[in-house]
Amino acid sequence: MSRESSTPTATGNEPVMDVLLAGCRSRDVFVDLADKWSLLILLSLLRQGPQRFSELQRSVGGISRKMLSQTLRTLERDGVLVRTVHQDRTPPLVIYGLSELGAEVAEEARSLCSWAQRRALRVHEARAAFDERMRASESATGRALPQGVAARSESPAG
């Protein structure tokens, strides 16, 4: 029997959620929300409030229209995003905003964002040190550095 179905919660009638369990219902929610575009969209909506599609695309730099559309649909399906259509305009005005659940998860994501902003330089230094160790190992053993490893450490700061 899995931990999910055998471990009672405080209420006693709901399974314990554990994202590390392959069959846990919380895992697919986590996977949707942990996607890089999802987090960036949620953070943009938290910082700037409700936005139109084109505003979101501008505020989340580098996202394609297709990826933005797919991610917005996923977030709406998960109940963290609200899509409001104002039919009184031509063409209709579509606004995306955070639901109550969305505001809650966006606040949690803000902590991760803050950490990344504070620690970005240290992470990039760690990547550079790792890549240097890999290059030295490559020289000593004749094995190639994994594709993309060196390229990531050389990406522009920002």
Beta strands, then each sheet from edge to edge (+ up, - down):
strand 1: 81-86
strand 2: 93-98
sheet 1: 1+ 2-
end
